[in-house]
């Protein structure tokens, strides 16, 4: 056979591989989204709640997402042709068994099996990309991804089949389609060129571990977030829209299916066009368009029907804003179209940058995107239950799209600044100055950072460093104090809402108490990297000013008993600004002090900042009992007993203090040039196993402290209603904060690892004490024992907060010798400082989720068992794991910190050479 014929055969095989894969993926996607139609009937037949319906619809998406990584790697190792065929056969069997489901549990079990069909995506991406050169891979993968149109096939055909023959026939026909597709695909395709070459050469595929190596790159996870929106959001809406339009606009299930298809079709077919545009104009430009249009569309779709009354000159002017059905369809069509372009643009990058790992990287990106299709329907149902607003699903999508756009733009700008740094430095501050700008003016108006910072040098520290570091510390402390105050203000406000006339259930109140913890912890993940990117002075100033938003919002919302619950949910989330500030504050201060004083400095910053929690619980009850701001702040609320409270003062009292602290941060704090680092530079911590271990340990200390602080007032009021526990609630956070600020020297002297070990031992005993007294709460003195046990826990968490943070610089200082054996001592020290600061911020972010999970665990345990004791037993079990980790990795003989903590103090504080 001559070369021309061989080339023709390859072209034919390439074409057949693409179109057979696309057809097979279409059938798989149709089966994967079958519950978007069958689930509606199941909801009616079984009387499912909103959350149960969301779980049923999302379960296949969960399975299909989780298997994508493994299936993608198998496709790289063993060839996509074989793996794709096996996936379709397994999905066909599961879909047929679905027709025999008879209860909610059996529907969920069948949904797990049906989800295997969703894993076909990563297999197809790996298989198809190997047939095409890089300049054509965007188009080829776009065509393959157009198999998403299978969702529209289900919405077109399944309602008609279900109405005519029942939902069981839908499952059986879709199973038959999968079986036929599997046979046809295997018969019409050949093994991909990469597998054929390896067989000829006798080369073994790479190991599973080697395939996972690219997942260390933060770029992969950023792509995953983008795909979480463009694909996960697409799948979620494909599942959710039929039900949404039925309940919002009153359509029949057949019409709802057609409207859902109007969204799904462009969101699928035009994915191929997105591949063409990405090849022609560049994937980044397409992604900018995708997220920009998505932000606009989801904002308009998220606006609920609203009636306005404007007091005009001639009397009230009434009008209504509402998205009509045709406007809704147009917006959804446009959203689906641009999501389709974005899906192709994201996957355009993968075979170009990771040609030998398409299955693994495509698998993890597809996994996260698919998880969006599982998580988002659950979140939609939950938001409906919490807010009572159907448009809340689009509010959530708006937030995800906006975060993705901002992160992408910031990353692009950082890359451009780094590449053009010398040129940018030579430019004037304003373009009008360019004609008269010369070498003498360069940098004259730019912000100044301290260039020479050597805290480990004893002479520098005594001569200059100590004064600068302490000044920054004592300005940082009040800023952090106010951040904690705003973050935790809901712990008191929530307990007062019933007295102000708000009729929320106990579960709703626990949600309000928990949500600031959730948002604050999430923001910490990002805030922990901000000082190194923007500078500590600028970021501290901006983050302190941001506290004004929730403070003013609380002052406005609580004055009207008709304020809807969703508004309180939004304000609770905004209080998370305060929680986020802790991560950036600690990361900033960590840079200023030498190792020998770092533990005490961090303990002072965090411990005195933590006093904001107890200050809230002391000051707010007093402030709300006084009309201190007069008519300017609004009138009082009348309690059921006939008294008066000014609940708006809970937010307003902090506003003048926030302004003073923000001005102090701007005029008295400093930036360090050595601190400057991009997110990519700091992202190395995600590859450090000690980062994740310390996240676990710090969750045990700080997660418990902040969770107990947020949940104790409501827990005490619920379990001991006859006791005025609110007047004592401030004592727990107070002793915890004081313990942290006053015991940093203990860890500096004896070693953070040893202190942490005994802290967790004590916390297990303290938790058992709380459990004991709750079980005997009807007995005299039970509350005293309950409260005393909690004070012990608060004290121990404060000591543990200081000791765990003291461990981090010691751990990374020791690790740098192993990780950078050829570097100089100064380079190792600088890198250790950078990574320690980033880890301190990141661990604080993860641990802050305790402010959400602890109160929510109380609420869930009470709802399920009538008592919070089950949650407390879970906490005790968690502390036991912390004891085991601390001993096994750090403090036992041979552990990482054993020799350091038992060495003479002068030797222990020396940096790694």
LOLUM-931341 format. One record per residue (C-alpha): residue in one letter; x, y, z. Coordinates in steps of 0.05 Angstrom, whole numbers, plus 5000, padded with zeros to 4 digits. Layout:
N
   type     c1     c2     c3
      A      X      Y      Z
...
END
This chain:
913
   type     c1     c2     c3
      X   5000   5000   5000
      X   5030   5067   4979
      X   5033   5129   5022
      X   4973   5163   4990
      X   4928   5104   5005
      X   4955   5100   5076
      X   4940   5174   5086
      X   4869   5163   5059
      X   4857   5106   5107
      X   4881   5149   5165
      X   4835   5206   5145
      X   4776   5159   5140
      X   4792   5128   5208
      X   4800   5198   5238
      X   4733   5220   5212
      X   4699   5157   5234
      X   4729   5162   5304
      X   4703   5233   5311
      X   4632   5222   5286
      X   4622   5154   5319
      X   4647   5182   5385
      X   4601   5242   5379
      X   4540   5198   5364
      X   4558   5152   5422
      X   4567   5211   5470
      X   4499   5239   5448
      X   4466   5174   5468
      X   4504   5172   5534
      X   4485   5244   5551
      X   4412   5229   5535
      X   4414   5173   5586
      X   4454   5213   5636
      X   4399   5267   5640
      X   4340   5220   5639
      X   4320   5240   5710
      X   4305   5311   5688
      X   4240   5282   5660
      X   4230   5217   5699
      X   4247   5254   5764
      X   4186   5300   5756
      X   4140   5240   5755
      X   4177   5208   5813
      X   4170   5272   5853
      X   4095   5270   5844
      X   4087   5195   5856
      X   4132   5192   5917
      X   4115   5261   5946
      X   4188   5283   5948
      X   4212   5347   5980
      X   4251   5399   5941
      X   4316   5373   5970
      X   4299   5300   5955
      X   4282   5318   5884
      X   4347   5355   5876
      X   4385   5296   5904
      X   4351   5247   5857
      X   4363   5290   5796
      X   4435   5303   5816
      X   4456   5232   5835
      X   4471   5208   5764
      X   4511   5271   5754
      X   4551   5255   5817
      X   4569   5185   5793
      X   4586   5207   5723
      X   4631   5262   5750
      X   4668   5219   5801
      X   4685   5165   5751
      X   4712   5213   5698
      X   4782   5218   5726
      X   4791   5142   5730
      X   4759   5129   5663
      X   4800   5184   5630
      X   4865   5153   5656
      X   4842   5083   5634
      X   4829   5112   5564
      X   4900   5139   5562
      X   4928   5072   5586
      X   4884   5021   5550
      X   4853   5059   5492
      X   4788   5098   5488
      X   4754   5049   5441
      X   4752   4992   5491
      X   4736   5036   5552
      X   4681   5075   5515
      X   4647   5011   5495
      X   4650   4983   5566
      X   4620   5047   5594
      X   4560   5044   5547
      X   4547   4971   5563
      X   4549   4984   5638
      X   4503   5044   5631
      X   4454   5005   5589
      X   4447   4952   5643
      X   4436   5004   5697
      X   4385   5043   5656
      X   4345   4980   5643
      X   4345   4963   5717
      X   4317   5033   5730
      X   4251   5011   5701
      X   4242   4965   5761
      X   4252   5019   5814
      X   4193   5024   5863
      X   4215   5070   5921
      X   4258   5131   5933
      X   4316   5087   5956
      X   4313   5043   5894
      X   4309   5104   5849
      X   4372   5131   5882
      X   4407   5064   5873
      X   4389   5061   5800
      X   4410   5134   5791
      X   4480   5116   5815
      X   4486   5064   5759
      X   4456   5109   5705
      X   4509   5161   5722
      X   4564   5117   5691
      X   4540   5143   5624
      X   4566   5212   5644
      X   4637   5185   5650
      X   4639   5174   5575
      X   4659   5247   5565
      X   4730   5241   5592
      X   4739   5176   5552
      X   4716   5209   5488
      X   4761   5271   5498
      X   4822   5227   5508
      X   4804   5183   5448
      X   4785   5238   5398
      X   4843   5285   5415
      X   4894   5232   5396
      X   4868   5231   5323
      X   4880   5306   5309
      X   4938   5355   5308
      X   4938   5413   5359
      X   4913   5464   5309
      X   4850   5423   5296
      X   4837   5396   5366
      X   4793   5454   5387
      X   4745   5441   5329
      X   4747   5365   5338
      X   4733   5368   5412
      X   4679   5421   5401
      X   4644   5374   5352
      X   4650   5316   5401
      X   4625   5359   5458
      X   4563   5376   5417
      X   4539   5308   5441
      X   4511   5348   5499
      X   4451   5354   5453
      X   4431   5286   5481
      X   4400   5326   5538
      X   4354   5359   5487
      X   4337   5291   5457
      X   4313   5269   5525
      X   4272   5332   5534
      X   4240   5326   5465
      X   4224   5252   5466
      X   4219   5229   5538
      X   4157   5270   5557
      X   4118   5242   5498
      X   4139   5170   5512
      X   4125   5179   5586
      X   4055   5207   5575
      X   4038   5152   5524
      X   4071   5091   5555
      X   4095   5109   5625
      X   4163   5126   5653
      X   4186   5053   5654
      X   4184   5052   5577
      X   4229   5113   5575
      X   4282   5076   5616
      X   4277   5013   5573
      X   4282   5049   5507
      X   4342   5091   5530
      X   4376   5026   5553
      X   4365   4996   5484
      X   4395   5058   5452
      X   4457   5051   5495
      X   4465   4978   5476
      X   4458   4993   5401
      X   4506   5052   5407
      X   4559   5009   5441
      X   4557   4956   5387
      X   4558   5008   5331
      X   4616   5047   5361
      X   4660   4986   5370
      X   4645   4961   5300
      X   4659   5027   5264
      X   4722   5052   5300
      X   4794   5031   5309
      X   4844   5038   5365
      X   4873   5108   5370
      X   4942   5121   5338
      X   4977   5128   5406
      X   4954   5059   5429
      X   4971   5028   5362
      X   5041   5058   5365
      X   5052   5032   5436
      X   5031   4962   5415
      X   5079   4962   5356
      X   5136   4988   5400
      X   5117   4943   5459
      X   5115   5004   5505
      X   5076   4998   5570
      X   5028   5053   5589
      X   5048   5102   5644
      X   5028   5086   5715
      X   4966   5113   5747
      X   5008   5156   5793
      X   5048   5186   5736
      X   4983   5204   5701
      X   4962   5245   5762
      X   5025   5288   5762
      X   4994   5348   5724
      X   4942   5355   5778
      X   4994   5390   5820
      X   4988   5451   5775
      X   4940   5505   5801
      X   4924   5520   5728
      X   4887   5454   5723
      X   4843   5472   5782
      X   4828   5541   5753
      X   4805   5507   5689
      X   4762   5463   5734
      X   4727   5523   5764
      X   4713   5551   5694
      X   4684   5484   5673
      X   4645   5479   5738
      X   4605   5538   5712
      X   4602   5527   5636
      X   4589   5452   5640
      X   4564   5441   5711
      X   4518   5501   5705
      X   4494   5477   5637
      X   4477   5408   5664
      X   4445   5436   5726
      X   4399   5481   5686
      X   4384   5426   5636
      X   4359   5385   5695
      X   4325   5443   5732
      X   4292   5483   5676
      X   4232   5437   5662
      X   4210   5440   5735
      X   4227   5514   5739
      X   4182   5535   5681
      X   4126   5489   5704
      X   4123   5522   5772
      X   4141   5593   5750
      X   4100   5600   5686
      X   4049   5543   5694
      X   4068   5503   5632
      X   4052   5429   5620
      X   4108   5378   5623
      X   4110   5372   5547
      X   4117   5448   5538
      X   4168   5450   5594
      X   4209   5397   5558
      X   4208   5439   5494
      X   4231   5501   5531
      X   4286   5460   5565
      X   4307   5436   5496
      X   4309   5508   5471
      X   4363   5518   5523
      X   4399   5452   5514
      X   4403   5451   5437
      X   4445   5515   5428
      X   4484   5496   5491
      X   4504   5432   5456
      X   4506   5441   5380
      X   4543   5507   5384
      X   4598   5476   5426
      X   4628   5454   5359
      X   4626   5527   5337
      X   4661   5546   5401
      X   4718   5499   5381
      X   4723   5533   5313
      X   4724   5602   5345
      X   4777   5580   5396
      X   4822   5554   5340
      X   4812   5618   5301
      X   4811   5674   5353
      X   4842   5642   5415
      X   4809   5607   5473
      X   4821   5664   5522
      X   4781   5714   5482
      X   4723   5665   5477
      X   4725   5653   5552
      X   4722   5728   5566
      X   4660   5733   5523
      X   4630   5672   5556
      X   4637   5697   5627
      X   4620   5769   5610
      X   4554   5751   5576
      X   4539   5698   5629
      X   4546   5750   5685
      X   4497   5796   5648
      X   4446   5741   5633
      X   4446   5709   5702
      X   4439   5778   5734
      X   4376   5792   5694
      X   4349   5722   5705
      X   4361   5726   5780
      X   4318   5788   5789
      X   4253   5764   5822
      X   4185   5794   5804
      X   4183   5858   5844
      X   4129   5911   5857
      X   4154   5982   5868
      X   4119   6042   5898
      X   4154   6108   5886
      X   4128   6169   5923
      X   4122   6218   5866
      X   4102   6291   5865
      X   4031   6275   5845
      X   4024   6214   5889
      X   4048   6142   5891
      X   4075   6113   5826
      X   4068   6037   5823
      X   4103   5992   5773
      X   4127   5920   5769
      X   4191   5889   5743
      X   4186   5817   5721
      X   4219   5774   5668
      X   4164   5750   5621
      X   4164   5682   5590
      X   4192   5705   5522
      X   4246   5747   5555
      X   4263   5687   5598
      X   4269   5641   5538
      X   4313   5690   5500
      X   4360   5700   5560
      X   4365   5625   5572
      X   4379   5614   5498
      X   4435   5665   5499
      X   4463   5637   5563
      X   4463   5567   5535
      X   4497   5591   5471
      X   4555   5624   5507
      X   4562   5567   5556
      X   4572   5522   5495
      X   4628   5567   5470
      X   4661   5567   5538
      X   4660   5491   5544
      X   4699   5485   5479
      X   4747   5541   5499
      X   4765   5507   5565
      X   4780   5441   5532
      X   4820   5473   5476
      X   4876   5484   5527
      X   4882   5413   5552
      X   4911   5374   5493
      X   4956   5433   5476
      X   4988   5438   5545
      X   4981   5366   5568
      X   4984   5323   5504
      X   5005   5260   5541
      X   4956   5269   5599
      X   4892   5288   5564
      X   4854   5233   5599
      X   4878   5252   5669
      X   4873   5327   5662
      X   4809   5324   5621
      X   4783   5275   5672
      X   4794   5320   5732
      X   4767   5382   5696
      X   4707   5341   5673
      X   4699   5313   5743
      X   4695   5382   5775
      X   4650   5406   5720
      X   4605   5346   5728
      X   4603   5356   5803
      X   4574   5424   5787
      X   4517   5387   5754
      X   4507   5349   5820
      X   4520   5404   5871
      X   4482   5460   5837
      X   4414   5425   5832
      X   4420   5409   5907
      X   4439   5481   5920
      X   4380   5505   5877
      X   4331   5464   5918
      X   4363   5486   5984
      X   4360   5559   5963
      X   4287   5551   5945
      X   4273   5522   6014
      X   4313   5576   6050
      X   4294   5638   6010
      X   4226   5620   5980
      X   4250   5654   5915
      X   4251   5611   5852
      X   4301   5658   5818
      X   4352   5642   5873
      X   4383   5589   5827
      X   4404   5643   5778
      X   4431   5685   5836
      X   4478   5628   5853
      X   4500   5621   5780
      X   4512   5696   5776
      X   4560   5691   5836
      X   4598   5632   5805
      X   4604   5666   5737
      X   4628   5731   5769
      X   4681   5695   5812
      X   4706   5657   5750
      X   4711   5721   5709
      X   4748   5759   5763
      X   4797   5702   5777
      X   4812   5693   5704
      X   4822   5768   5693
      X   4867   5775   5754
      X   4909   5715   5733
      X   4917   5743   5662
      X   4936   5812   5688
      X   4987   5783   5736
      X   5018   5743   5679
      X   5022   5805   5636
      X   5051   5848   5692
      X   5106   5797   5706
      X   5124   5792   5632
      X   5126   5867   5623
      X   5151   5888   5692
      X   5212   5929   5669
      X   5170   5967   5618
      X   5114   5980   5667
      X   5162   6005   5719
      X   5188   6058   5670
      X   5119   6086   5656
      X   5090   6147   5693
      X   5032   6141   5741
      X   4986   6179   5693
      X   4988   6180   5616
      X   4985   6256   5615
      X   5055   6257   5646
      X   5088   6216   5593
      X   5116   6274   5551
      X   5154   6302   5612
      X   5169   6236   5646
      X   5243   6217   5651
      X   5291   6175   5693
      X   5288   6226   5749
      X   5213   6218   5757
      X   5212   6142   5755
      X   5180   6114   5818
      X   5174   6182   5850
      X   5099   6177   5858
      X   5094   6102   5867
      X   5079   6069   5933
      X   5141   6051   5973
      X   5153   5982   6003
      X   5208   5967   6052
      X   5262   5935   6009
      X   5311   5914   6063
      X   5278   5870   6115
      X   5322   5821   6155
      X   5285   5803   6220
      X   5332   5744   6234
      X   5391   5792   6237
      X   5397   5811   6311
      X   5429   5878   6297
      X   5377   5898   6244
      X   5321   5875   6290
      X   5345   5916   6349
      X   5362   5977   6308
      X   5300   5982   6264
      X   5260   5919   6254
      X   5227   5911   6322
      X   5197   5981   6322
      X   5168   5973   6251
      X   5141   5903   6265
      X   5108   5923   6330
      X   5076   5984   6299
      X   5045   5941   6245
      X   5023   5890   6296
      X   4988   5941   6341
      X   4951   5971   6281
      X   4932   5901   6256
      X   4902   5880   6322
      X   4844   5930   6325
      X   4829   5917   6251
      X   4825   5842   6266
      X   4786   5856   6330
      X   4732   5892   6289
      X   4733   5837   6236
      X   4716   5785   6288
      X   4663   5830   6318
      X   4627   5838   6252
      X   4636   5765   6235
      X   4605   5741   6300
      X   4551   5795   6309
      X   4499   5746   6284
      X   4511   5700   6344
      X   4476   5753   6386
      X   4430   5783   6335
      X   4400   5716   6317
      X   4382   5702   6389
      X   4347   5770   6392
      X   4307   5765   6327
      X   4246   5730   6358
      X   4241   5786   6409
      X   4242   5837   6352
      X   4182   5805   6319
      X   4215   5759   6268
      X   4180   5692   6264
      X   4235   5645   6241
      X   4239   5571   6259
      X   4295   5543   6302
      X   4327   5511   6241
      X   4325   5577   6204
      X   4357   5612   6263
      X   4413   5561   6265
      X   4424   5572   6190
      X   4431   5647   6202
      X   4481   5633   6258
      X   4521   5585   6214
      X   4524   5622   6147
      X   4575   5676   6167
      X   4621   5618   6184
      X   4611   5587   6115
      X   4624   5651   6076
      X   4680   5674   6122
      X   4716   5608   6115
      X   4708   5609   6039
      X   4734   5680   6034
      X   4795   5661   6076
      X   4818   5614   6022
      X   4826   5674   5976
      X   4845   5726   6029
      X   4904   5684   6052
      X   4941   5699   5987
      X   4922   5773   5982
      X   4976   5808   6024
      X   5031   5777   5982
      X   4995   5799   5918
      X   4971   5869   5936
      X   5013   5887   5997
      X   4993   5882   6070
      X   4978   5956   6079
      X   4931   5963   6020
      X   4895   5898   6033
      X   4885   5911   6107
      X   4856   5979   6091
      X   4808   5953   6038
      X   4786   5892   6078
      X   4772   5935   6139
      X   4730   5984   6099
      X   4690   5925   6072
      X   4663   5912   6142
      X   4619   5974   6133
      X   4573   5936   6085
      X   4546   5884   6133
      X   4547   5932   6192
      X   4502   5982   6155
      X   4460   5926   6126
      X   4444   5898   6195
      X   4425   5967   6219
      X   4375   5973   6162
      X   4345   5904   6158
      X   4326   5890   6231
      X   4282   5952   6236
      X   4226   5921   6195
      X   4195   5855   6218
      X   4171   5843   6146
      X   4243   5840   6120
      X   4245   5773   6082
      X   4287   5715   6107
      X   4329   5714   6043
      X   4353   5785   6060
      X   4378   5760   6127
      X   4412   5702   6092
      X   4448   5752   6046
      X   4470   5795   6105
      X   4494   5734   6143
      X   4537   5716   6083
      X   4564   5788   6079
      X   4586   5783   6152
      X   4636   5733   6126
      X   4679   5793   6104
      X   4701   5796   6176
      X   4719   5722   6178
      X   4760   5728   6114
      X   4804   5783   6144
      X   4836   5736   6194
      X   4874   5697   6141
      X   4903   5759   6108
      X   4920   5791   6175
      X   4958   5730   6200
      X   4994   5720   6134
      X   5015   5793   6135
      X   5041   5796   6207
      X   5079   5730   6200
      X   5127   5765   6152
      X   5148   5819   6201
      X   5175   5778   6259
      X   5235   5731   6267
      X   5223   5657   6284
      X   5241   5667   6357
      X   5184   5717   6366
      X   5135   5694   6312
      X   5094   5649   6358
      X   5081   5704   6408
      X   5067   5757   6355
      X   5017   5713   6319
      X   4985   5695   6386
      X   4978   5768   6404
      X   4949   5786   6336
      X   4900   5729   6335
      X   4885   5726   6410
      X   4870   5800   6419
      X   4834   5800   6352
      X   4792   5742   6377
      X   4769   5787   6434
      X   4722   5817   6382
      X   4679   5755   6391
      X   4669   5765   6466
      X   4664   5841   6456
      X   4604   5828   6411
      X   4571   5785   6463
      X   4582   5839   6517
      X   4571   5903   6477
      X   4513   5884   6432
      X   4463   5864   6487
      X   4478   5931   6521
      X   4475   5971   6457
      X   4409   5943   6434
      X   4377   5961   6500
      X   4394   6035   6491
      X   4370   6085   6439
      X   4440   6114   6435
      X   4436   6141   6364
      X   4368   6175   6372
      X   4320   6185   6314
      X   4378   6184   6264
      X   4384   6108   6272
      X   4309   6092   6272
      X   4259   6074   6325
      X   4257   6015   6373
      X   4226   5946   6363
      X   4172   5926   6413
      X   4184   5858   6447
      X   4128   5808   6462
      X   4133   5829   6536
      X   4121   5902   6518
      X   4193   5925   6524
      X   4236   5961   6473
      X   4300   5942   6438
      X   4342   5978   6385
      X   4368   5917   6348
      X   4397   5961   6292
      X   4450   5983   6341
      X   4482   5914   6336
      X   4510   5936   6268
      X   4514   6011   6275
      X   4559   6014   6337
      X   4618   5986   6298
      X   4616   6035   6240
      X   4656   6093   6270
      X   4708   6044   6297
      X   4715   6012   6229
      X   4729   6080   6197
      X   4782   6096   6249
      X   4816   6028   6241
      X   4816   6033   6165
      X   4849   6102   6167
      X   4901   6076   6217
      X   4918   6018   6171
      X   4929   6063   6111
      X   4972   6114   6147
      X   5011   6071   6197
      X   5023   6003   6165
      X   5078   5983   6116
      X   5088   5938   6056
      X   5147   5891   6051
      X   5179   5879   5984
      X   5201   5810   6006
      X   5129   5791   6017
      X   5109   5803   5945
      X   5091   5738   5909
      X   5040   5717   5857
      X   4986   5666   5871
      X   5025   5616   5829
      X   5086   5626   5873
      X   5046   5613   5936
      X   5006   5555   5906
      X   5065   5509   5919
      X   5035   5498   5988
      X   4981   5454   5958
      X   5036   5404   5944
      X   5061   5404   6015
      X   5030   5348   6056
      X   5042   5386   6121
      X   4996   5441   6096
      X   4938   5391   6095
      X   4958   5360   6162
      X   4959   5428   6195
      X   4892   5445   6164
      X   4864   5384   6201
      X   4897   5402   6267
      X   4879   5476   6264
      X   4807   5458   6248
      X   4808   5420   6314
      X   4830   5482   6353
      X   4806   5545   6317
      X   4748   5510   6282
      X   4723   5489   6351
      X   4735   5559   6381
      X   4698   5597   6327
      X   4644   5543   6320
      X   4631   5542   6395
      X   4630   5618   6396
      X   4578   5621   6341
      X   4535   5564   6367
      X   4539   5570   6443
      X   4487   5626   6453
      X   4433   5591   6413
      X   4452   5522   6440
      X   4448   5546   6512
      X   4381   5581   6500
      X   4354   5518   6468
      X   4378   5468   6520
      X   4372   5512   6583
      X   4314   5559   6568
      X   4305   5577   6641
      X   4376   5606   6646
      X   4396   5674   6618
      X   4457   5644   6583
      X   4464   5703   6536
      X   4491   5746   6591
      X   4547   5695   6603
      X   4561   5677   6530
      X   4618   5727   6523
      X   4660   5692   6575
      X   4676   5632   6531
      X   4705   5671   6473
      X   4738   5718   6523
      X   4778   5664   6559
      X   4795   5631   6492
      X   4822   5695   6463
      X   4861   5712   6526
      X   4889   5642   6529
      X   4913   5649   6458
      X   4945   5717   6468
      X   4977   5700   6535
      X   5004   5630   6520
      X   5043   5640   6455
      X   5107   5641   6496
      X   5091   5571   6522
      X   5095   5542   6452
      X   5158   5583   6437
      X   5189   5554   6500
      X   5165   5481   6501
      X   5147   5469   6428
      X   5080   5475   6392
      X   5075   5401   6377
      X   5078   5380   6450
      X   5029   5433   6472
      X   4981   5415   6415
      X   4982   5341   6436
      X   4961   5356   6507
      X   4910   5408   6484
      X   4872   5356   6444
      X   4876   5307   6501
      X   4842   5358   6546
      X   4790   5375   6493
      X   4767   5302   6490
      X   4756   5304   6565
      X   4722   5372   6562
      X   4674   5348   6508
      X   4656   5287   6549
      X   4641   5335   6606
      X   4592   5375   6563
      X   4559   5310   6542
      X   4551   5287   6614
      X   4518   5351   6638
      X   4472   5355   6577
      X   4448   5285   6594
      X   4433   5309   6664
      X   4406   5377   6646
      X   4344   5368   6690
      X   4388   5360   6751
      X   4406   5419   6797
      X   4472   5450   6778
      X   4473   5419   6708
      X   4481   5486   6674
      X   4540   5504   6718
      X   4575   5439   6698
      X   4556   5450   6625
      X   4582   5521   6625
      X   4646   5502   6663
      X   4661   5447   6613
      X   4653   5496   6556
      X   4700   5545   6590
      X   4752   5490   6594
      X   4742   5477   6519
      X   4748   5551   6502
      X   4812   5556   6543
      X   4843   5496   6509
      X   4824   5519   6440
      X   4858   5586   6454
      X   4922   5551   6476
      X   4918   5504   6416
      X   4907   5561   6367
      X   4973   5591   6388
      X   5010   5524   6390
      X   4989   5501   6321
      X   5010   5566   6288
      X   5077   5562   6324
      X   5087   5493   6293
      X   5080   5517   6220
      X   5144   5559   6214
      X   5183   5505   6252
      X   5157   5451   6205
      X   5172   5490   6141
      X   5240   5513   6166
      X   5257   5439   6176
      X   5227   5419   6110
      X   5265   5469   6068
      X   5330   5433   6081
      X   5300   5371   6049
      X   5263   5407   5993
      X   5319   5455   5973
      X   5385   5419   5990
      X   5426   5459   5940
      X   5399   5528   5958
      X   5434   5578   6003
      X   5412   5586   6075
      X   5382   5654   6058
      X   5342   5626   6000
      X   5316   5569   6042
      X   5297   5618   6098
      X   5261   5664   6049
      X   5222   5607   6017
      X   5205   5578   6085
      X   5178   5646   6107
      X   5136   5652   6044
      X   5107   5583   6049
      X   5095   5589   6124
      X   5055   5653   6114
      X   5013   5622   6059
      X   5001   5559   6100
      X   4981   5600   6161
      X   4930   5637   6119
      X   4904   5575   6084
      X   4897   5533   6147
      X   4858   5589   6179
      X   4812   5588   6119
      X   4797   5514   6124
      X   4790   5516   6200
      X   4740   5574   6196
      X   4689   5527   6166
      X   4680   5505   6238
      X   4638   5569   6247
      X   4589   5537   6198
      X   4593   5463   6214
      X   4591   5467   6290
      X   4525   5506   6295
      X   4497   5466   6237
      X   4517   5401   6270
      X   4480   5423   6333
      X   4418   5440   6292
      X   4420   5376   6252
      X   4430   5332   6313
      X   4372   5366   6349
      X   4328   5358   6287
      X   4345   5284   6281
      X   4351   5261   6353
      X   4322   5317   6396
      X   4389   5331   6429
      X   4458   5358   6407
      X   4495   5300   6441
      X   4507   5263   6375
      X   4544   5323   6348
      X   4588   5327   6410
      X   4607   5254   6405
      X   4628   5268   6333
      X   4672   5325   6357
      X   4705   5281   6410
      X   4721   5229   6356
      X   4752   5283   6313
      X   4797   5306   6370
      X   4821   5234   6378
      X   4845   5235   6306
      X   4882   5300   6320
      X   4918   5268   6379
      X   4939   5210   6335
      X   4964   5255   6279
      X   5003   5301   6325
      X   5038   5244   6359
      X   5052   5201   6298
      X   5079   5256   6252
      X   5109   5309   6298
      X   5121   5293   6371
      X   5140   5219   6377
      X   5213   5199   6377
      X   5234   5205   6304
      X   5177   5254   6289
      X   5191   5317   6250
      X   5191   5364   6311
      X   5216   5316   6365
      X   5289   5337   6362
      X   5274   5411   6351
      X   5227   5417   6410
      X   5274   5380   6457
      X   5337   5417   6435
      X   5365   5474   6478
      X   5325   5537   6461
      X   5383   5575   6430
      X   5395   5519   6381
      X   5322   5507   6367
      X   5310   5577   6341
      X   5367   5576   6291
      X   5343   5577   6218
      X   5357   5517   6175
      X   5425   5523   6144
END
